[in-house]
């Protein structure tokens, strides 16, 4: 059966309990099961465009701009795990009355786990966690992040290098330039705060093991040890390690990622 081409994503906003106007893009049939996508550090929701284009044929897809990112408001405060998790808690009832599949990439993994840590798993049907630590052993290697560089470069140069370094495969230069400029919209004070959530590694481990819902963990080799331990100790975890993809692996190999996610959904989340 041929599926109708979904309409272009619609821009939506809601206001949080602390008065911040946050943006999300909505696509796909509202009657379908809902997937919520949460991007990484300073990234906009449209980093997930290849997932939105594919998944919205069958699913109600919500791509979220966290506070200070993308088209969301730049708030003076709230760049800690508790508030970012609360923002997700306030987003979910805006977009679905039923449990959602909650997917986070990079810093979005921590934001998703912060949500679970403080709110439980009653509003989710499953988790997809993409290429960040979940607090398991062994600890990840030191970050290769420009904000941690010993030699201070101009911020625009650091961000350009960071964006380019997320990909194993070459991406179009105009697209990389647009992504870099969008990431620079996040003010430096907020970007710095987002890199130093004031909790121990055990916080994230407690969160991921607190849920019995299905968990998909897709990572690059630097997190292969954590993936092995999560598979061994979490009864509902599926893990994959991709050696030939960069940090933004869902961009580098969008077809493979979309196929992996849809298989996880169909076999584990909503069979």
C-alpha positions as CSV (number, residue, x, y, z in Angstrom):
1,X,0.0,0.0,0.0
2,X,1.4,3.4,-1.0
3,X,1.4,5.9,1.9
4,X,0.4,9.5,1.2
5,X,3.3,12.0,1.3
6,X,3.1,13.8,4.7
7,X,2.6,17.6,4.7
8,X,5.5,19.8,5.5
9,X,6.3,20.1,9.2
10,X,4.3,22.8,11.1
11,X,6.0,25.2,13.5
12,X,4.4,25.1,17.0
13,X,5.2,26.8,20.3
14,X,4.3,26.4,23.9
15,X,5.2,28.3,27.1
16,X,6.8,26.5,30.0
17,X,5.9,26.9,33.6
18,X,8.8,29.3,34.1
19,X,7.5,31.5,31.2
20,X,9.8,30.5,28.3
21,X,8.4,30.1,24.8
22,X,9.7,26.9,23.2
23,X,9.5,25.7,19.6
24,X,8.9,22.3,18.1
25,X,8.2,21.1,14.6
26,X,5.2,18.8,14.1
27,X,4.7,16.4,11.2
28,X,2.9,13.2,10.3
29,X,-0.6,12.1,11.2
30,X,-1.8,13.3,14.6
31,X,-3.7,10.0,15.0
32,X,-0.5,8.0,14.8
33,X,1.9,7.0,17.5
34,X,4.2,9.9,18.6
35,X,7.9,10.1,18.4
36,X,9.7,13.0,20.2
37,X,13.2,13.9,19.0
38,X,15.5,15.9,21.2
39,X,18.8,17.3,19.7
40,X,22.2,17.8,21.2
41,X,24.3,20.7,22.5
42,X,23.2,24.0,20.8
43,X,21.6,22.0,17.9
44,X,18.3,22.9,16.2
45,X,15.5,20.4,15.6
46,X,16.1,20.4,11.9
47,X,19.3,18.3,12.4
48,X,16.7,15.5,12.4
49,X,15.3,16.4,9.0
50,X,16.1,13.0,7.4
51,X,14.3,11.3,10.2
52,X,11.3,13.6,10.0
53,X,11.0,13.0,6.2
54,X,11.0,9.3,6.6
55,X,9.2,8.6,9.9
56,X,6.3,11.1,9.4
57,X,4.8,8.8,6.7
58,X,3.8,6.4,9.6
59,X,4.3,8.3,12.8
60,X,3.4,11.6,14.5
61,X,6.9,13.2,14.7
62,X,7.8,16.0,17.1
63,X,11.2,17.6,16.7
64,X,12.0,19.8,19.7
65,X,14.1,22.9,20.1
66,X,15.3,23.0,23.7
67,X,15.5,26.4,25.4
68,X,18.2,28.6,23.9
69,X,18.4,26.4,20.8
70,X,16.9,26.7,17.3
71,X,13.8,28.8,17.2
72,X,13.1,28.5,21.0
73,X,13.5,31.5,23.2
74,X,16.9,32.3,24.8
75,X,16.0,32.1,28.5
76,X,18.2,33.8,31.1
77,X,18.2,30.6,33.2
78,X,17.3,26.9,33.1
79,X,20.4,25.4,31.4
80,X,20.6,22.6,33.9
81,X,19.4,19.0,33.7
82,X,16.4,19.5,36.0
83,X,14.9,22.3,34.0
84,X,15.7,20.8,30.7
85,X,14.0,17.5,31.8
86,X,11.0,19.5,33.1
87,X,10.7,21.2,29.7
88,X,10.4,17.8,28.1
89,X,7.8,16.8,30.8
90,X,5.8,19.9,29.8
91,X,6.2,19.3,26.1
92,X,4.9,15.7,26.1
93,X,1.3,16.4,27.1
94,X,1.2,19.2,24.5
95,X,1.8,16.7,21.7
96,X,0.2,13.4,22.8
97,X,-2.3,11.9,25.2
98,X,-0.6,8.5,24.9
99,X,2.9,7.4,25.8
100,X,5.6,8.5,23.3
101,X,8.8,7.2,22.0
102,X,11.4,9.6,23.4
103,X,14.6,9.9,21.4
104,X,17.6,12.0,22.4
105,X,21.0,12.5,20.7
106,X,24.2,13.7,22.4
107,X,23.2,16.2,25.1
108,X,19.6,15.2,24.3
109,X,20.4,11.8,25.9
110,X,21.1,13.5,29.2
111,X,18.0,15.7,28.9
112,X,15.9,12.6,28.2
113,X,17.4,10.8,31.1
114,X,16.9,13.8,33.4
115,X,13.2,13.7,32.4
116,X,13.0,10.0,33.3
117,X,15.0,10.5,36.6
118,X,12.6,13.2,37.8
119,X,9.3,12.1,36.2
120,X,9.4,8.3,35.8
121,X,8.5,6.4,32.6
122,X,4.7,6.6,32.7
123,X,4.5,8.9,29.7
124,X,6.9,7.0,27.5
125,X,6.6,3.8,25.4
126,X,10.3,3.5,24.9
127,X,13.7,5.3,24.7
128,X,16.1,5.8,21.8
129,X,19.5,7.1,23.1
130,X,22.0,8.2,20.5
131,X,25.8,8.4,21.1
132,X,26.2,9.7,24.6
133,X,27.2,8.2,27.9
134,X,24.4,6.7,30.1
135,X,26.6,6.6,33.2
136,X,27.6,3.0,32.7
137,X,31.2,1.8,32.9
138,X,33.7,2.5,31.6
139,X,33.6,6.3,31.7
140,X,33.7,7.9,28.3
141,X,37.1,9.3,27.1
142,X,37.7,13.0,27.6
143,X,35.5,15.1,25.4
144,X,37.0,16.4,22.1
145,X,34.8,19.5,22.4
146,X,36.0,22.9,21.3
147,X,34.8,24.5,24.5
148,X,37.3,22.3,26.3
149,X,40.2,23.1,24.0
150,X,43.4,24.2,25.8
151,X,44.0,27.0,23.3
152,X,41.1,29.4,23.2
153,X,40.0,30.0,19.7
154,X,37.3,32.5,18.5
155,X,33.9,31.1,19.3
156,X,32.8,31.0,15.7
157,X,35.9,29.0,14.7
158,X,35.4,26.6,17.6
159,X,31.8,26.0,16.6
160,X,32.7,25.6,12.9
161,X,35.2,22.9,13.9
162,X,32.8,21.2,16.2
163,X,30.1,21.0,13.6
164,X,32.4,19.7,10.9
165,X,33.8,17.1,13.4
166,X,30.4,15.5,14.1
167,X,30.3,13.8,10.7
168,X,32.3,10.9,9.3
169,X,31.0,11.5,5.8
170,X,31.3,14.9,4.0
171,X,28.2,17.1,4.3
172,X,27.3,20.0,1.9
173,X,29.2,23.2,2.9
174,X,26.1,25.5,2.8
175,X,24.3,23.1,5.1
176,X,27.3,23.0,7.5
177,X,27.5,26.8,7.4
178,X,23.8,27.2,8.2
179,X,24.1,24.6,11.1
180,X,27.1,26.5,12.5
181,X,25.3,29.8,12.5
182,X,22.2,28.3,14.1
183,X,24.3,26.8,16.9
184,X,26.0,30.1,17.5
185,X,22.6,31.5,18.4
186,X,22.9,29.8,21.8
187,X,24.6,32.4,24.0
188,X,28.0,31.5,25.4
189,X,26.8,31.5,29.0
190,X,24.1,29.0,28.2
191,X,26.4,26.8,26.0
192,X,28.9,26.7,28.9
193,X,26.3,25.8,31.4
194,X,25.0,23.0,29.2
195,X,28.4,21.4,29.3
196,X,28.6,21.1,33.0
197,X,25.4,19.6,34.5
198,X,25.9,19.5,38.3
199,X,25.2,15.8,38.9
200,X,27.4,12.7,39.2
201,X,27.6,10.0,36.5
202,X,25.5,7.8,38.7
203,X,22.5,10.1,38.1
204,X,22.3,9.0,34.4
205,X,22.8,5.3,35.3
206,X,20.0,5.5,37.9
207,X,17.7,7.0,35.3
208,X,18.3,4.5,32.5
209,X,18.0,1.5,34.9
210,X,14.8,2.9,36.5
211,X,12.8,2.1,33.4
212,X,11.6,-1.2,32.2
213,X,10.5,0.3,28.9
214,X,12.4,-0.8,25.7
215,X,15.7,1.1,25.2
216,X,17.6,1.4,22.0
217,X,21.2,2.5,22.5
218,X,23.1,3.4,19.3
219,X,26.7,4.6,19.7
220,X,30.1,5.0,18.0
221,X,33.0,2.9,19.2
222,X,34.1,5.2,22.1
223,X,31.0,4.1,24.0
224,X,31.2,0.4,23.0
225,X,32.0,-0.6,26.6
226,X,29.0,1.1,28.0
227,X,26.8,-0.5,25.2
228,X,28.1,-3.9,26.2
229,X,27.3,-3.3,29.9
230,X,23.9,-1.9,29.2
231,X,23.1,-4.9,27.0
232,X,24.3,-7.3,29.8
233,X,22.4,-5.6,32.7
234,X,19.3,-3.9,31.3
235,X,16.6,-6.5,30.5
236,X,15.0,-4.3,27.8
237,X,18.0,-2.8,26.0
238,X,18.9,-3.2,22.4
239,X,22.4,-1.8,21.5
240,X,24.3,-1.2,18.3
241,X,27.9,0.1,17.8
242,X,28.6,1.8,14.5
243,X,32.3,2.0,13.6
244,X,31.9,3.8,10.3
245,X,29.8,6.8,11.4
246,X,30.4,10.1,13.2
247,X,28.8,11.5,16.3
248,X,25.8,12.6,14.2
249,X,25.4,9.0,13.0
250,X,21.7,9.5,12.1
251,X,22.9,12.1,9.5
252,X,25.9,10.1,8.3
253,X,23.9,7.0,7.7
254,X,20.3,8.2,7.8
255,X,18.9,5.2,5.9
256,X,20.5,2.7,8.3
257,X,19.4,4.7,11.3
258,X,15.8,5.1,10.2
259,X,15.6,1.4,9.4
260,X,17.1,0.5,12.8
261,X,14.7,2.8,14.6
262,X,11.7,1.6,12.7
263,X,12.6,-2.0,13.4
264,X,13.0,-1.2,17.1
265,X,9.6,0.5,17.1
266,X,7.8,-2.3,15.3
267,X,9.3,-5.2,17.3
268,X,9.8,-3.7,20.7
269,X,7.9,-0.5,21.3
270,X,4.6,-0.8,19.4
271,X,4.6,-4.4,18.0
